[in-house]
Amino acid sequence: MKHVAVLMGGWSAEREVSMNSGIGCAEALKACGYQVTSIDAGRNIAEVLAKVKPDVCFNALHGRYGEDGFIQGLLEIMGIPYTHSGVLASAVAMDKPVAKHLFADAGLTCAEGKIFTRKDIENGASYPKPFVVKPLNEGSSVGVTIILDNENMSLADLPWTFGEKVLVETYIPGREIQVAVMGDVALGAVEIKPLGRFYDYEAKYTAGKASHLMPAPIPEEDYAEVLRQGLVAHQALGCRGVSRSDFRFDDTGDGPGKLYILETNTQPGMTSLSLVPEIAAYTGMNFEELVRWIVEDASCDR
């Protein structure tokens, strides 16, 4: 019987959703017949893993230290196979400006943007509205703010809580489309219609805050194209396992719609409201089958 350690929790801003993901995955893995040890990952995680001696780690951590290459590097050193992407893919996907360069090199369209420092803002730097402000390396929309044309706010009015630098991008109108990739196959695309301004942290993890339209009700040729681009993004970053790429589909003008990639998540949420399980279910794969596939796909980069 394979012994799986499910890593969850941690100390990032996404601790709560990581706990929810981990608990659900641990229960599903037990139902599949695996021996499961659930670990709330602290800074002594190497010591804990040395005692537990798992065959595989199911990485259900989110945010910093969990999906940015840090825990992956530790698992590489310890020689423990782990789920989802490896060290380099995890690191570059989490660094939004670096990921944008790789997406552009792969022929994908990104929103225009610029990195600003706290000193830039103090010196009066500005950016044309409408725009979106993002931390450089957070997930789950943590710290994201949108400023529209009619709002009397500037960069200087925003709270700075996620480091000395932020990414400011031109706001792309239109529809929120998200694509799940498993291995070398794009499983499907879902449209998200949040009740609020955008698909923020609350909308992602609170029932009733967003509706999910599966499959995304966009023209057939655009649906095929967003699947293609989701797979291209997955491969451009060097991802393995499961990923989820977020797009905007701007169909607000008179001509055909245009796709813009926002980011790729190398460790998508696995909660009851998460999109990858929903997309997989639409293809006929239930939650237990999904987590089993993810565990059996686990490996080290070396």
Stockholm file with secondary structure:
# STOCKHOLM 1.0

chainA/1-302         MKHVAVLMGGWSAEREVSMNSGIGCAEALKACGYQVTSIDAGRNIAEVLAKVKPDVCFNALHGRYGEDGFIQGLLEIMGIPYTHSGVLASAVAMDKPVAKHLFADAGLTCAEGKIFTRKDIENGASYPKPFVVKPLNEGSSVGVTIILDNENMSLADLPWTFGEKVLVETYIPGREIQVAVMGDVALGAVEIKPLGRFYDYEAKYTAGKASHLMPAPIPEEDYAEVLRQGLVAHQALGCRGVSRSDFRFDDTGDGPGKLYILETNTQPGMTSLSLVPEIAAYTGMNFEELVRWIVEDASCDR
#=GR chainA/1-302 SS CCEEEEEECCSSTTHHHHHHHHHHHHHHHHHTTCEEEEEECCTTHHHHHHHHCCSEEEECCCSTTTSSSHHHHHHHHHTCCBSSCCHHHHHHHHSHHHHHHHHHHTTCCBCCEEEEEHHHHHTTCCCCSSEEEEETTCCTTTTCEEECTTCCCCGGGSCCCSCSEEEEEECCCSEEEEEEEETTEEEEEEEEEESSSSCCHHHHHSTTSEEEESSCCSCHHHHHHHHHHHHHHHHHHTCCSEEEEEEEEECCSSSCCEEEEEEEESSCCCSTTCHHHHHHHHTTCCHHHHHHHHHHTCBCCC
#=GC SS_cons         CCEEEEEECCSSTTHHHHHHHHHHHHHHHHHTTCEEEEEECCTTHHHHHHHHCCSEEEECCCSTTTSSSHHHHHHHHHTCCBSSCCHHHHHHHHSHHHHHHHHHHTTCCBCCEEEEEHHHHHTTCCCCSSEEEEETTCCTTTTCEEECTTCCCCGGGSCCCSCSEEEEEECCCSEEEEEEEETTEEEEEEEEEESSSSCCHHHHHSTTSEEEESSCCSCHHHHHHHHHHHHHHHHHHTCCSEEEEEEEEECCSSSCCEEEEEEEESSCCCSTTCHHHHHHHHTTCCHHHHHHHHHHTCBCCC
//
